[in-house]
Amino acid sequence: MNDVPVPPIPEKPADEVPAPPIQPGDAERPLLASAGEAAAPSPQQQPAAAASGVGVLLVNLGTPDAAEPTAVRRYLKEFLTDPRVIERNSLLWKIILHGVILPLRSRRKAGDYRKIWNQEKDESPIKTITRSQAEKLAGILEPLGKHVVVDWAMRYGNPSIASRLAALIGRGCDRILLMPLYPQYAAPTTATVCDEAFRYLTTLRRQPALRILPAYYDDPYYIEVLASSLKAELRALAFAPDVIVASFHGMPQEYVEKGDPYEGQCVTTTQLLRAQLGYDETKLMLTYQSRFGRARWLQPYTIQTVKALAKQGVKNLVMIMPGFAADCLETLEEIAVENARVFKRHGGQNFAAIPCLNDSEAGMLMIWQLAMRELKGWV
């Protein structure tokens, strides 16, 4: 998506660093901060600490360490025992989780991960992309000085949030911007990232100052980048879509009823995107994917909508995933493979899943702008 036309960036005050163009080789640029995979480097491995550094930590959901059942089981156990993700942590749930879900789901999901696995780097795409986002952001922020350090982490799996916070503090960062890469806030995503960061900070006597990137679901530049990227991708297709479906990750309806703002923010993002593109709700539809369990989740469900559209005679379908900052299992396998199969099985002909913003030029300029907004007064 590097050829996506980038919307003009709103004017910045004169004391802010301009974003240099991202060159093809930027993905290979080493991080300003070490980006280890598991534990924080030992003190003798740490570079000399800055007198007063500023850290930026990009965080995404996570990934197993390998596309095999043991690693997937370890990852799913960490994920599904998080009380932010599964709030009803009863004895019955624990029995079902350990006796049924983990043994069966680990084997099936390992097969799904193998379909999308980055064989060259032996890792999942979300890890490859998040690392590249951090490396490119480090390059963009480099003119601010060596005291600005960029790193990345995963909420579940490796590199852990605790290990990368330790690495940033070891580099002398006494101020850290935590950037959960979730446009829409949800307790099972953004809040659990904060929980994990705070959990590590409780072990420290001398804590760094911490800022957290707020949800950016209605940020004008985010909406404009989504729209311009979609237009560019549509021009490259061999067909024109009859319908475009914006699929967001699902959530139990109960969580929203308890006060989670996620659903409302997904609706707002979709409405703003419709206005930007000049579409109505029949051209750009909102759905929710990845339902888990038997509880009622946010509706309409993505896979049921895709099936219904095909049965209604829709022949050309495009899907976008505005709530994902990086392509992952849910976009590359669940949408691009499973939903495509369902659509064509029930009469659809042409299907395309549009890539997430990832580490594209437009996506990186958006992350840069969000970072610079939150770093005001620190840089």
TIRO-165829 format. One line per 3 residues: for each residue x, y, z of C-alpha. Coordinates in nm, 2 decimals, always signed. Layout:
X/Y/Z  ...
***
This chain:
+0.00/+0.00/+0.00  +0.30/+0.23/-0.03  +0.15/+0.39/-0.34
-0.16/+0.51/-0.14  -0.20/+0.89/-0.18  -0.13/+1.04/+0.16
-0.38/+1.31/+0.28  -0.22/+1.64/+0.38  -0.12/+1.65/+0.74
-0.27/+1.94/+0.94  -0.02/+2.22/+1.00  +0.19/+2.17/+1.31
+0.36/+2.42/+1.54  +0.70/+2.53/+1.43  +0.87/+2.34/+1.71
+0.75/+2.00/+1.60  +0.97/+1.78/+1.38  +0.85/+1.73/+1.02
+0.80/+1.38/+0.91  +1.07/+1.28/+0.66  +0.96/+1.06/+0.37
+0.97/+0.68/+0.44  +1.22/+0.51/+0.21  +1.20/+0.15/+0.10
+1.49/+0.06/+0.32  +1.34/+0.20/+0.63  +1.20/-0.13/+0.74
+1.56/-0.25/+0.79  +1.66/+0.05/+1.00  +1.75/-0.08/+1.36
+1.53/+0.04/+1.64  +1.65/+0.32/+1.86  +1.56/+0.08/+2.14
+1.65/-0.28/+2.15  +1.34/-0.49/+2.06  +1.41/-0.82/+2.23
+1.16/-1.11/+2.20  +1.13/-1.23/+2.56  +1.32/-1.09/+2.86
+1.47/-0.75/+2.92  +1.84/-0.74/+2.83  +2.08/-0.78/+3.12
+2.25/-0.46/+3.25  +2.58/-0.53/+3.08  +2.40/-0.56/+2.75
+2.21/-0.23/+2.79  +2.34/+0.07/+2.60  +2.44/+0.37/+2.81
+2.14/+0.53/+2.96  +2.03/+0.87/+2.85  +2.03/+1.14/+3.12
+1.65/+1.19/+3.07  +1.49/+0.98/+2.80  +1.15/+0.96/+2.64
+1.02/+0.61/+2.55  +0.75/+0.52/+2.30  +0.61/+0.17/+2.32
+0.38/+0.04/+2.05  +0.16/-0.24/+2.17  -0.06/-0.49/+1.98
-0.27/-0.79/+2.08  -0.02/-1.07/+2.05  +0.07/-1.40/+1.88
+0.19/-1.75/+1.96  +0.57/-1.81/+1.93  +0.52/-2.08/+1.68
+0.24/-2.22/+1.45  +0.22/-2.55/+1.65  -0.03/-2.67/+1.91
+0.19/-2.63/+2.22  +0.28/-2.27/+2.15  -0.08/-2.19/+2.05
-0.21/-2.35/+2.36  +0.03/-2.14/+2.58  -0.08/-1.82/+2.40
-0.45/-1.90/+2.42  -0.42/-1.99/+2.79  -0.27/-1.64/+2.86
-0.54/-1.48/+2.65  -0.84/-1.66/+2.77  -0.75/-1.65/+3.14
-0.73/-1.27/+3.13  -1.04/-1.15/+3.33  -1.07/-0.85/+3.10
-1.13/-1.10/+2.81  -1.35/-1.35/+2.99  -1.52/-1.18/+3.28
-1.70/-1.49/+3.42  -1.40/-1.67/+3.56  -1.61/-1.95/+3.73
-1.49/-2.30/+3.82  -1.71/-2.43/+3.54  -1.54/-2.20/+3.29
-1.19/-2.32/+3.41  -1.30/-2.69/+3.36  -1.43/-2.62/+3.01
-1.13/-2.41/+2.92  -0.86/-2.66/+3.03  -1.06/-2.98/+2.95
-1.22/-2.88/+2.62  -1.13/-2.55/+2.46  -0.75/-2.54/+2.50
-0.69/-2.90/+2.38  -0.92/-2.87/+2.08  -0.89/-2.51/+1.98
-0.51/-2.52/+2.00  -0.48/-2.78/+1.73  -0.73/-2.61/+1.50
-0.58/-2.26/+1.55  -0.23/-2.40/+1.49  -0.35/-2.50/+1.14
-0.50/-2.16/+1.08  -0.17/-1.99/+1.18  +0.03/-2.21/+0.95
-0.18/-2.07/+0.66  -0.06/-1.72/+0.72  +0.27/-1.78/+0.89
+0.57/-1.57/+0.78  +0.80/-1.86/+0.69  +1.10/-1.64/+0.62
+1.11/-1.49/+0.97  +0.93/-1.78/+1.14  +0.67/-1.56/+1.30
+0.32/-1.44/+1.26  +0.24/-1.14/+1.04  +0.13/-0.92/+1.33
+0.48/-0.96/+1.49  +0.65/-0.87/+1.16  +0.43/-0.57/+1.10
+0.44/-0.43/+1.45  +0.82/-0.46/+1.46  +0.83/-0.27/+1.12
+0.60/+0.00/+1.26  +0.83/+0.05/+1.55  +1.14/+0.06/+1.33
+0.98/+0.31/+1.09  +0.85/+0.53/+1.37  +1.20/+0.53/+1.53
+1.34/+0.66/+1.19  +1.07/+0.93/+1.17  +1.14/+1.05/+1.52
+1.52/+1.03/+1.49  +1.56/+1.41/+1.43  +1.42/+1.47/+1.78
+1.74/+1.32/+1.93  +1.88/+1.00/+2.07  +1.70/+1.05/+2.39
+1.37/+0.94/+2.22  +1.36/+0.56/+2.22  +1.10/+0.35/+2.03
+1.02/-0.01/+2.11  +0.73/-0.26/+2.06  +0.55/-0.53/+2.26
+0.26/-0.77/+2.26  +0.00/-0.80/+2.53  +0.00/-1.17/+2.50
+0.31/-1.37/+2.40  +0.65/-1.21/+2.32  +0.80/-0.96/+2.35
+0.60/-0.89/+2.67  +0.50/-0.54/+2.79  +0.70/-0.59/+3.11
+1.02/-0.68/+2.93  +1.00/-0.38/+2.70  +0.92/-0.14/+2.97
+1.22/-0.27/+3.16  +1.43/-0.22/+2.85  +1.31/+0.14/+2.80
+1.38/+0.22/+3.17  +1.72/+0.06/+3.13  +1.79/+0.30/+2.85
+1.72/+0.60/+3.08  +1.36/+0.67/+2.98  +1.19/+0.84/+3.27
+0.89/+0.93/+3.06  +0.71/+0.67/+2.85  +0.42/+0.70/+2.60
+0.23/+0.37/+2.58  +0.05/+0.34/+2.24  -0.21/+0.06/+2.23
-0.27/+0.03/+1.86  -0.65/+0.00/+1.89  -0.85/+0.28/+1.73
-1.16/+0.20/+1.93  -1.13/+0.16/+2.31  -1.24/-0.17/+2.47
-1.17/-0.31/+2.81  -1.05/-0.65/+2.66  -0.80/-0.46/+2.44
-0.69/-0.11/+2.56  -0.76/-0.16/+2.93  -0.58/-0.49/+2.96
-0.27/-0.33/+2.80  -0.28/-0.06/+3.07  -0.34/-0.33/+3.34
-0.02/-0.51/+3.23  +0.18/-0.19/+3.22  +0.06/-0.09/+3.57
+0.12/-0.44/+3.70  +0.49/-0.41/+3.61  +0.51/-0.05/+3.74
+0.39/-0.17/+4.08  +0.72/-0.37/+4.11  +0.93/-0.05/+4.08
+1.03/+0.19/+4.35  +1.12/+0.46/+4.09  +0.85/+0.47/+3.83
+0.86/+0.66/+3.50  +0.59/+0.91/+3.41  +0.34/+0.73/+3.19
+0.11/+0.86/+2.92  -0.14/+0.64/+2.73  -0.26/+0.70/+2.37
-0.64/+0.75/+2.39  -0.87/+0.59/+2.14  -0.85/+0.76/+1.80
-1.17/+0.62/+1.64  -1.29/+0.97/+1.53  -0.95/+1.13/+1.46
-0.99/+1.32/+1.13  -0.66/+1.20/+0.99  -0.74/+0.84/+1.08
-1.07/+0.86/+0.89  -0.90/+1.04/+0.60  -0.62/+0.78/+0.58
-0.88/+0.49/+0.59  -1.08/+0.65/+0.31  -0.78/+0.73/+0.08
-0.63/+0.39/+0.13  -0.96/+0.22/+0.05  -1.00/+0.43/-0.27
-0.65/+0.34/-0.38  -0.72/-0.03/-0.32  -1.05/-0.02/-0.50
-0.89/+0.14/-0.81  -0.64/-0.15/-0.82  -0.92/-0.42/-0.82
-1.04/-0.59/-1.14  -1.41/-0.54/-1.02  -1.62/-0.28/-0.86
-1.78/-0.38/-0.53  -2.16/-0.39/-0.50  -2.12/-0.37/-0.12
-1.83/-0.29/+0.12  -1.84/-0.45/+0.46  -1.65/-0.28/+0.75
-1.59/-0.57/+1.00  -1.48/-0.49/+1.35  -1.38/-0.75/+1.62
-1.68/-0.86/+1.82  -1.76/-0.83/+2.19  -2.02/-0.98/+2.42
-2.33/-0.76/+2.43  -2.31/-0.79/+2.81  -1.98/-0.59/+2.82
-2.14/-0.30/+2.63  -2.44/-0.31/+2.87  -2.19/-0.28/+3.16
-2.06/+0.05/+3.01  -1.79/-0.04/+2.75  -1.79/+0.23/+2.48
-1.66/+0.00/+2.21  -1.98/-0.04/+2.01  -2.05/+0.33/+2.00
-1.70/+0.41/+1.88  -1.72/+0.14/+1.60  -2.05/+0.30/+1.49
-1.89/+0.65/+1.49  -1.59/+0.54/+1.29  -1.82/+0.38/+1.03
-2.04/+0.69/+1.01  -1.75/+0.92/+0.96  -1.60/+0.69/+0.70
-1.93/+0.68/+0.51  -1.94/+1.06/+0.52  -1.58/+1.08/+0.39
-1.65/+0.84/+0.10  -2.01/+0.96/+0.02  -2.16/+0.61/+0.09
-2.48/+0.52/+0.27  -2.54/+0.23/+0.51  -2.64/+0.00/+0.22
-2.31/+0.06/+0.04  -2.08/+0.05/+0.35  -2.22/-0.19/+0.61
-2.10/-0.24/+0.97  -2.06/-0.59/+1.11  -1.88/-0.77/+1.40
-1.66/-1.08/+1.36  -1.48/-1.34/+1.57  -1.77/-1.45/+1.80
-1.65/-1.69/+2.07  -1.89/-1.91/+2.28  -2.27/-1.91/+2.29
-2.33/-1.57/+2.45  -2.50/-1.30/+2.25  -2.23/-1.08/+2.09
-2.26/-0.74/+1.91  -2.46/-0.78/+1.59  -2.49/-0.81/+1.30
-2.24/-1.10/+1.28  -1.99/-1.07/+0.99  -2.01/-1.42/+0.86
-2.39/-1.43/+0.87  -2.40/-1.10/+0.68  -2.16/-1.22/+0.42
-2.36/-1.53/+0.37  -2.69/-1.34/+0.35  -2.55/-1.09/+0.09
-2.44/-1.37/-0.13  -2.78/-1.53/-0.11  -2.94/-1.19/-0.19
-2.75/-1.18/-0.52  -2.45/-0.96/-0.43  -2.18/-1.08/-0.66
-1.89/-0.84/-0.58  -1.79/-0.79/-0.22  -1.51/-0.59/-0.05
-1.42/-0.61/+0.31  -1.23/-0.37/+0.53  -1.12/-0.41/+0.89
-1.09/-0.05/+1.03  -1.04/-0.17/+1.39  -0.71/-0.35/+1.32
-0.39/-0.16/+1.30  -0.20/-0.46/+1.16  -0.30/-0.77/+0.97
-0.33/-1.08/+1.18  -0.51/-1.41/+1.20  -0.85/-1.24/+1.22
-0.80/-1.05/+0.90  -0.58/-1.28/+0.69  -0.75/-1.61/+0.77
-1.09/-1.54/+0.92  -1.19/-1.27/+0.67  -0.97/-1.33/+0.36
-1.00/-1.71/+0.37  -1.31/-1.82/+0.57  -1.55/-1.54/+0.48
-1.43/-1.55/+0.12  -1.51/-1.92/+0.11  -1.86/-1.86/+0.26
-1.94/-1.58/+0.01  -1.85/-1.78/-0.29  -2.01/-2.10/-0.17
-2.35/-1.92/-0.15  -2.34/-1.75/-0.49  -2.09/-1.47/-0.47
-1.82/-1.43/-0.74  -1.56/-1.16/-0.66  -1.42/-1.11/-0.31
-1.14/-0.89/-0.18  -1.01/-0.83/+0.17  -0.84/-0.49/+0.19
-0.51/-0.49/+0.38  -0.50/-0.30/+0.71  -0.29/+0.02/+0.72
+0.00/-0.18/+0.86  +0.34/-0.01/+0.80  +0.24/+0.16/+0.48
+0.34/+0.52/+0.43  -0.01/+0.65/+0.51  -0.04/+0.42/+0.81
+0.30/+0.53/+0.95  +0.23/+0.90/+0.91  -0.09/+0.84/+1.11
+0.10/+0.67/+1.39  +0.36/+0.95/+1.37  +0.09/+1.22/+1.41
-0.07/+1.04/+1.70  +0.27/+1.00/+1.87  +0.36/+1.37/+1.82
+0.03/+1.48/+1.96  +0.08/+1.27/+2.28  +0.45/+1.37/+2.32
+0.37/+1.74/+2.34  +0.57/+1.89/+2.63  +0.81/+1.60/+2.63
+0.99/+1.66/+2.30
***
